[in-house]
Amino acid sequence: MLKVLKSNKGEGYIDVAVLVLCVMLVIALAVKVLPVYIAKQQIDTFATELVREAEIAGRVGVETTNREILLRDKMGITPTVRWSKTGRVQLNEEVSLTVTYETNIGLFGGFGSFPITLRADAAGKSEVYWK
């Protein structure tokens, strides 16, 4: 009987089971969190492209609105856009914009809801001289 108690034949099974459980939890967490990083990249691109459109057009108006609609359709997101100014922007005058987007990270199995607000800022200078 003493010989059976001192045997270590089944010792590794519990360690492997705990290790597999921990690895699966880390993978599940990554699957929930990585889409937020992708959304942040999309918001940054959204802001940069809108400011570039305002720089080329020299104003915040029809051109930027059309570009915003195109980007919303292309990226599949609907963020809130706030410009520092509207209308004509004179040569070398700065224009900036803030883009905010709210996304939700839920816990495993839908036990909770954590809304996260992503924000991207971009600024640029007009390339058009208005007489």
C-alpha positions in Angstrom: 0.0 0.0 0.0 2.8 2.4 0.8 4.4 1.7 -2.5 1.2 2.8 -4.3 1.0 6.1 -2.5 4.6 7.0 -3.3 4.0 6.4 -7.1 4.0 9.6 -9.3 2.5 8.1 -12.4 -0.7 10.3 -12.5 0.9 13.6 -11.3 1.2 15.3 -14.7 -2.5 14.9 -15.7 -3.7 17.7 -13.3 -0.9 20.0 -14.4 -1.7 19.6 -18.0 -5.4 20.1 -17.4 -4.8 23.4 -15.5 -2.4 24.6 -18.2 -4.9 23.8 -21.0 -7.7 25.7 -19.1 -5.4 28.7 -18.7 -4.4 28.8 -22.3 -8.1 28.6 -23.4 -9.0 31.5 -21.1 -6.2 33.6 -22.6 -7.3 32.8 -26.1 -10.9 33.7 -25.3 -9.8 37.0 -23.8 -7.8 37.8 -26.9 -10.8 37.1 -29.2 -12.9 39.6 -27.2 -10.2 42.3 -27.0 -8.5 42.3 -30.4 -11.5 43.7 -32.3 -11.2 46.9 -30.3 -7.7 47.4 -31.6 -9.0 46.9 -35.1 -11.7 49.5 -34.5 -9.2 51.9 -33.2 -7.1 51.6 -36.3 -10.2 52.2 -38.4 -11.1 55.3 -36.5 -7.5 56.7 -36.9 -7.7 56.1 -40.7 -11.1 57.7 -40.8 -9.9 60.8 -39.1 -6.7 61.1 -41.2 -8.5 60.7 -44.5 -11.2 63.2 -43.6 -8.6 65.8 -42.7 -6.7 65.2 -45.9 -9.9 65.8 -47.8 -10.4 69.1 -46.0 -6.7 70.1 -46.8 -7.1 69.4 -50.5 -10.5 71.1 -50.8 -9.6 74.0 -48.6 -12.9 73.9 -46.8 -15.1 71.8 -44.5 -18.3 71.4 -46.4 -19.7 69.3 -49.2 -16.5 67.6 -50.1 -15.8 66.4 -46.5 -19.4 65.4 -46.0 -19.3 63.2 -49.2 -16.0 61.7 -48.1 -17.4 61.0 -44.7 -20.4 59.1 -46.2 -18.1 57.2 -48.4 -15.8 56.2 -45.5 -18.8 55.1 -43.4 -20.0 52.8 -46.2 -16.6 51.5 -46.9 -15.5 50.8 -43.3 -19.0 49.9 -41.9 -18.7 52.1 -38.9 -20.7 55.2 -37.9 -18.6 57.5 -35.7 -19.3 60.9 -34.4 -17.3 63.6 -36.2 -16.6 67.1 -34.8 -14.7 69.8 -36.8 -12.9 72.7 -35.2 -14.4 75.0 -37.9 -16.6 74.8 -40.9 -16.6 76.6 -44.2 -13.6 77.9 -46.1 -10.2 77.4 -44.6 -7.5 79.8 -45.9 -4.1 78.7 -47.0 -1.9 77.4 -44.1 -4.8 77.8 -41.7 -5.2 74.8 -39.5 -8.3 72.7 -39.3 -8.7 69.8 -36.8 -11.2 67.1 -36.2 -12.2 64.7 -33.5 -13.7 61.3 -34.3 -15.4 59.3 -31.5 -16.8 55.8 -31.7 -18.5 53.8 -29.0 -18.0 50.0 -29.1 -18.9 47.3 -26.6 -16.8 44.6 -25.0 -19.0 42.0 -23.3 -17.7 39.4 -20.9 -17.7 35.7 -21.7 -21.1 34.3 -22.4 -22.8 37.7 -22.3 -22.5 38.2 -18.5 -21.7 41.9 -18.8 -21.4 44.9 -20.9 -18.5 47.3 -21.1 -19.0 50.2 -23.5 -15.7 51.8 -24.6 -15.4 55.1 -26.4 -12.6 55.2 -28.9 -11.3 58.6 -30.0 -9.0 59.8 -32.8 -7.8 63.4 -33.4 -6.3 64.7 -36.6 -5.2 68.1 -37.8 -3.9 69.6 -41.0 -3.4 72.8 -42.9 -5.3 74.1 -45.9 -3.6 73.9 -49.3 -6.1 76.4 -51.0 -5.8 80.1 -51.3 -9.2 81.8 -51.2 -9.4 85.3 -52.7 
